[in-house]
Amino acid sequence: MNKHKDTQSESRRIIWLLMPVLLVPLVATGVSISLDFGSPLDTSCESIRTFLEETDQIRVTKDANVLILGGATFTQWKFRSARDKMTPQQLRVKASPLIGPHTVARCFERTVAHYQPMTTVLFLDPEDGLAGAEATLNALDEIVQKRTYWSVSPGLVVVPPTVTPSLQGKAVQLADFETRVQNWAADKVGVETFDTAILLSDASGRVDPRLFWPDGSTLGKEGCDRLRARMLMYAGLSDS
């Protein structure tokens, strides 16, 4: 009987001694998850190149003459579900939180020049016009310079952030930024701006909240179909 109790005691002692060792992988895993969760996006040109190469393999659009670039907000919109897949032969869409005016400027050779587009359409995020307005305009300047250097994209369309229903509190700031972008583009050859409110407004002239249902920020299929028609115009096509 005593021998049995001694054996049990020894087993418990061994288990307690092993507990720290057994818990090390779990602790390490927890730390790893915590660090990954809070880590910022890797917006290096190498990371962007990898993203673009992967999407190039998924969607082949060799004949595309319009390159559409969008960041975090544009990525959430239902652009891919628009009618007829947006005629992918003419439109090449690259949407990712990695993509913005700064990364396009810095990695221009891969994000734009690689595709040799006739027209590049760049959708800006709200933050591009709020906290980072001045830096955004500087990045747009760099994009124009590199467009000339690489002799690509004779047409450049800059789309200021859409004042969605969820952004009404920032409407004045975003309207001011849009004016600055329009003034910036005024003397640039082949550069224009596009105000999405023209397409996305209701009868009263305000952005239609039904197009951004249910969260007030994500453009749904109907709104994206309207955008699709405009993008096809840049490709020299009509939406028929």
C-alpha positions, 0 to 999 in steps of 0.5 A, a space after each residue: 500500500 505504501 509502495 503504491 502511495 510512493 509511486 503516486 507521489 513520485 508521478 505527481 512530482 514528475 508532472 509538476 517538474 515537467 509543467 514548465 517545459 510543457 507550457 513553453 510551446 504554448 506560451 511561445 505560440 501565444 506570444 507569436 499570435 499576439 505579436 502578429 495580430 498587432 504588427 503593421 502591414 508590410 508595405 515594402 516593394 517586395 511585399 507588393 511585388 509578391 501580392 501582384 504576382 499572386 493576383 496576376 496568376 489568378 486573374 489573367 488580363 493581358 489585354 487590359 489597357 486600364 489599370 485600377 488601383 485601390 487601397 483598404 476602402 476600395 478593397 471592401 467594396 463589391 467591385 469584383 461582383 459587378 456585372 460581367 466581371 467588369 470586362 476583365 479583358 480591358 480592366 485590370 483591378 488591383 485592390 489591397 490595403 497595401 496599395 496607396 499613393 505612397 506605395 504606388 509612387 515608391 514601387 511605381 516600376 512594379 505597380 504601374 510600369 510593369 502593366 504598361 496601361 494607357 490609363 491608371 485609375 487610383 482610388 484614394 482612401 479617406 486617411 489619404 485626405 485626412 491625416 496624410 493630405 500633404 504627404 498624399 499630394 507629394 506622392 501624387 507628384 512623384 507618380 506623375 514624375 515617374 509616369 513621365 520617366 517610364 513613358 507609361 500611362 498617358 492618362 492618370 485619373 485620381 479618385 478622391 475619397 468618397 464621402 460615404 454616409 459613415 464619413 459625414 462627420 469628415 465631409 468638410 475636411 474631405 471636400 477641402 482635400 478634393 478641392 486641393 486635388 482638383 487644383 493640383 491636377 489642373 495643370 498636369 498633362 493627362 491627369 484628371 480627377 473623378 468625383 464619385 458623388 456624381 454617380 453615387 448620389 440620389 435625387 437630392 444630390 447627396 450620396 445615396 445611403 442605400 448604395 452603402 447599406 448596411 454599414 454606411 461605408 461599403 459600396 454594394 453591387 449596384 454602386 459598383 455597377 455604376 462605377 464599372 460603367 465609368 471605368 469602361 468609358 476610360 477603356 473606350 467602351 460603353 456599358 451595353 
